[in-house]
C-alpha cells in the first residue's frame, strides 16, 4: 500500500463496523433532509467525490484541532465515511431517497384531496 492509497478492506485497526457507519450515514442524511439542504449537499458531495482523498487526508491532519470543537467519535466516523467513495455514494442515495419519499407523500395527499 502506497502513500496515496486509502485501504479498502477492513483491518483490525478500524474502529467502526459497517453497521455503525451505515447508521451514521443515515443520521447525516436525516439531518440534511430536516434542514432542507438536500440539493446543495448532494451537489457538494458529487463535486467532492473525486477529491475524497484530499478531504480524508485533511481530516487526518487537522483532526486533533477539530476534535477540540467537534465530538471525536463523530469526527472519526466522518473520516471513515470520506475514506470510501462508495460510502459517499450511499450518503447521496440516502438523501435522495428521503427527498423522493417526501415528493411521493405530497403526490398521494394531492390525489386524495381531489
C-alpha positions in Angstrom: 0.0 0.0 0.0 1.5 3.3 -1.1 1.3 6.7 0.3 -1.5 7.8 -2.0 -3.9 4.9 -1.4 -6.7 4.5 1.2 -7.1 1.0 2.5 -10.3 -0.6 1.1 -10.5 -3.9 3.0 -11.3 -3.8 6.7 -8.4 -4.1 9.0 -8.1 -4.8 12.7 -7.3 -1.1 13.2 -10.8 0.1 12.1 -12.8 1.2 15.0 -16.3 1.1 13.4 -18.3 -1.7 11.9 -20.2 -1.3 8.6 -23.5 -1.2 10.6 -22.2 1.7 12.7 -21.1 3.6 9.6 -24.4 3.0 7.9 -26.3 4.3 10.9 -24.1 7.4 10.9 -24.7 7.9 7.2 -28.5 7.6 7.8 -28.2 10.2 10.7 -26.3 12.6 8.4 -28.9 12.1 5.6 -31.8 12.8 8.1 -30.1 15.9 9.4 -29.5 17.2 5.9 -33.1 16.5 4.9 -34.5 18.1 8.1 -32.6 21.3 7.4 -33.8 21.3 3.7 -30.2 21.3 2.4 -30.5 18.3 0.2 -29.7 19.9 -3.1 -26.6 21.9 -2.1 -25.3 18.9 -0.1 -25.8 16.5 -2.9 -24.1 18.9 -5.4 -21.2 19.4 -3.0 -20.8 15.7 -2.4 -20.9 14.9 -6.1 -18.2 17.5 -6.8 -16.1 16.4 -3.9 -16.2 12.6 -4.7 -13.2 12.7 -6.9 -11.3 14.7 -4.3 -12.4 12.5 -1.4 -8.7 11.5 -0.7 -7.9 15.2 -0.1 -10.8 15.5 2.3 -9.8 12.4 4.1 -6.2 13.5 4.3 -7.1 17.0 5.6 -9.2 15.5 8.3 -6.4 13.3 9.4 -4.0 16.3 9.5 -6.5 18.8 11.2 -8.3 16.1 13.2 -6.7 16.8 16.5 -7.5 20.5 16.2 -11.1 19.9 15.1 -11.6 17.4 17.9 -11.5 20.2 20.4 -14.6 21.6 18.7 -16.4 18.5 17.3 -17.1 15.2 19.0 -14.1 13.0 18.4 -16.1 9.9 17.7 -18.2 11.7 15.1 -15.0 13.1 13.6 -13.5 9.6 13.2 -16.8 8.3 11.7 -16.8 11.1 9.2 -13.1 10.3 8.4 -14.1 6.7 7.7 -17.0 7.9 5.6 -14.7 10.1 3.4 -12.2 7.3 3.1 -14.6 5.2 1.0 -16.2 6.7 -2.2 -18.9 4.0 -2.1 -20.0 5.3 1.3 -20.2 8.9 -0.1 -22.4 7.5 -2.8 -24.6 5.7 -0.2 -25.0 9.1 1.6 -26.1 10.7 -1.6 -28.6 7.9 -2.3 -29.9 8.1 1.3 -30.6 11.9 0.9 -32.2 11.3 -2.5 -34.4 8.6 -1.1 -35.6 10.9 1.7 -36.4 13.6 -0.9 -38.3 11.0 -3.1 -40.4 9.8 -0.2 -41.3 13.5 0.6 -42.5 14.1 -3.0 -44.4 10.8 -3.1 -46.2 11.7 0.1 -47.2 15.1 -1.4 -48.4 13.4 -4.6 -50.5 11.0 -2.5 -52.0 13.8 -0.5 -53.0 15.8 -3.5 -54.7 12.8 -5.2 -56.7 12.1 -2.0 -57.8 15.8 -1.8 -59.2 15.7 -5.4 
